[in-house]
């Protein structure tokens, strides 16, 4: 049952992340579809997991993972590093808002 909960949580997180990435890239004029946003979200999750595993947690792992994700984002959307960085900042801002609002939608348990 615990494995099912973890898988379900990962899938929900992946979809929410993909929606945020899709919206942020649309604001910057990108025309790729939702599938590319899912690939970018999956790439981000894998990159940060690998960085955390090999480097441990902390700002160095986040920095290396962030740079690797910028490169992946740029390659998936065929854009430069500067535009990738602006989109990443927008994704971070949207994700912060979602993290503040989403847990309060269901109310106290």
Number of C-alpha atoms within 10 A of each C-alpha: 5 7 8 9 10 11 11 12 11 13 13 12 15 20 16 16 24 22 19 22 26 23 19 22 23 14 12 13 9 14 12 14 11 15 11 17 25 20 16 25 24 17 17 21 18 14 21 19 17 14 20 18 11 9 15 13 13 9 12 13 20 18 13 16 22 19 15 17 23 23 17 19 27 19 14 15 16 13 13 13 16 11 15 22 18 15 22 19 13 19 21 16 14 18 17 11 11 14 11 11 11 10 10 9 8 8 7 6 3
